[in-house]
Amino acid sequence: MLFNNLIDNINVICISGNGGNGKVHFTYKNKKIGKPDGGNGGNGGNIIFISDKNIFTLFNIKKIYKAYNGENGKNNCKTGKNGKNCIIKIPIGTKLIYIDKNKIKKINFNKNNIRKIILLGGNGGKGNYFYKKSNDQKTKKYTNGKKGINKNIKLILNIKVDIGIVGFPNTGKSTILSLLTNNKPNIDNYNFTTITPNLGIYNNYKKYNIIIMDLPAIIEKSYKGKGIGNKYLRHIKNYKLLLLVINYISIKDFIYQLITLKKELYKSNVKINKKKTIIILSKSDKLNKKLINIVSNFLKKNKYYYCFFSKKKKKLYLNLIKKINYFFKFK
């Protein structure tokens, strides 16, 4: 399963419902006005956020959310119905930031099924039955419902990524993601095909979701803001497995890419752990045996986990699956 168009930062306007107005009404007996029986208004609906483990991006979040208003009070002392709540489902790892009583408030949804009422609906107004007194049986006093609350809320998503795919432009990152997730992200032979991360669910293990993120390409000086790859690196700081994808034509080119990727990740506070990293040597069907042997010896000597890969050779793809499954201890 693949989720394109990752949105990890968005502003939304949330408006809770207005309370219904109280009712002014009297009973009638024999065409004569009787006692007050105007009911109270219903409360306005609340704005509620819930974290959902089946949502992975803010892509479907709307710009504006509004809860329903409470109904006005009714005759016979009946209270109007409360307004329907507005429930907004968000991914685990979302942080809400908004202003509450002149203070910045932050709420982290770091577990599944966290439910928070962020904005209360307005209280319903009181009908004239509420204001009835023994010495005032004809009161017409009532109150209107209170208005709902209108706030701008910022949502920032930090995704818990299990497998991060990182590499230079045109190294085959998106192809690898498509094979691991059985889906087709946008793949073309030009720089920065991936301009926002693609998220996928690893399709070789069904017991729980293994989230894979294919990041936009890293280039030299990405950590200084060059290109777009460093913008999303914060999502893989706590990765379980990192796939460094390298497509090279010479040993010099290989070493340059490896050193540059390590440097760019380090400068972006993503520290490479050799025990949690697989170097994928992509498009290996185009390499000669001499170059393959030189690179293999280099990686073995420096104690890196690695594998050669080509989408044209099923054996190499299955070898990658085998290494990933071994890492996660899947059978």
BELCORLIN-V88383 format. One record per residue. N is the residue number from 0. SS is DSSP state (a for helix, b for strand, c for the rest). Layout:
# BELCORLIN-V88383
{{N,SS} {N,SS}}
This chain:
# BELCORLIN-V88383
{{0,c} {1,b} {2,b} {3,c} {4,c} {5,c} {6,c} {7,c} {8,b} {9,b} {10,b} {11,b} {12,b} {13,b} {14,b} {15,c} {16,c} {17,c} {18,c} {19,c} {20,c} {21,c} {22,c} {23,c} {24,c} {25,b} {26,b} {27,b} {28,b} {29,c} {30,c} {31,b} {32,b} {33,b} {34,b} {35,b} {36,c} {37,c} {38,c} {39,c} {40,c} {41,c} {42,c} {43,c} {44,c} {45,c} {46,b} {47,b} {48,b} {49,b} {50,b} {51,b} {52,c} {53,c} {54,c} {55,c} {56,c} {57,c} {58,c} {59,c} {60,c} {61,c} {62,c} {63,b} {64,b} {65,b} {66,c} {67,c} {68,c} {69,c} {70,c} {71,c} {72,c} {73,c} {74,c} {75,c} {76,c} {77,c} {78,c} {79,c} {80,c} {81,c} {82,c} {83,c} {84,c} {85,b} {86,b} {87,b} {88,b} {89,b} {90,b} {91,c} {92,c} {93,b} {94,b} {95,b} {96,b} {97,b} {98,b} {99,b} {100,c} {101,c} {102,b} {103,b} {104,b} {105,b} {106,b} {107,b} {108,b} {109,c} {110,c} {111,c} {112,c} {113,c} {114,b} {115,b} {116,b} {117,b} {118,b} {119,c} {120,c} {121,c} {122,c} {123,c} {124,c} {125,c} {126,c} {127,c} {128,c} {129,c} {130,c} {131,c} {132,b} {133,c} {134,c} {135,b} {136,c} {137,c} {138,c} {139,c} {140,c} {141,c} {142,c} {143,c} {144,c} {145,c} {146,c} {147,c} {148,c} {149,b} {150,b} {151,b} {152,b} {153,b} {154,b} {155,b} {156,b} {157,c} {158,c} {159,c} {160,c} {161,c} {162,b} {163,b} {164,b} {165,b} {166,b} {167,c} {168,c} {169,c} {170,c} {171,c} {172,a} {173,a} {174,a} {175,a} {176,a} {177,a} {178,a} {179,a} {180,a} {181,c} {182,c} {183,c} {184,c} {185,c} {186,c} {187,c} {188,c} {189,c} {190,c} {191,c} {192,c} {193,c} {194,c} {195,c} {196,c} {197,b} {198,b} {199,b} {200,b} {201,c} {202,c} {203,c} {204,c} {205,c} {206,c} {207,c} {208,c} {209,c} {210,b} {211,b} {212,b} {213,b} {214,c} {215,c} {216,c} {217,c} {218,c} {219,c} {220,c} {221,a} {222,a} {223,a} {224,c} {225,c} {226,c} {227,c} {228,a} {229,a} {230,a} {231,a} {232,a} {233,a} {234,a} {235,a} {236,c} {237,c} {238,c} {239,c} {240,b} {241,b} {242,b} {243,b} {244,b} {245,b} {246,c} {247,c} {248,c} {249,c} {250,a} {251,a} {252,a} {253,a} {254,a} {255,a} {256,a} {257,a} {258,a} {259,a} {260,a} {261,a} {262,a} {263,a} {264,a} {265,a} {266,a} {267,c} {268,c} {269,c} {270,c} {271,c} {272,c} {273,a} {274,a} {275,a} {276,b} {277,b} {278,b} {279,b} {280,b} {281,c} {282,c} {283,a} {284,a} {285,a} {286,c} {287,c} {288,a} {289,a} {290,a} {291,a} {292,a} {293,a} {294,a} {295,a} {296,a} {297,a} {298,a} {299,a} {300,a} {301,c} {302,c} {303,c} {304,b} {305,b} {306,b} {307,b} {308,c} {309,c} {310,c} {311,c} {312,c} {313,a} {314,a} {315,a} {316,a} {317,a} {318,a} {319,a} {320,a} {321,a} {322,a} {323,a} {324,a} {325,a} {326,a} {327,c} {328,c} {329,c} {330,c}}
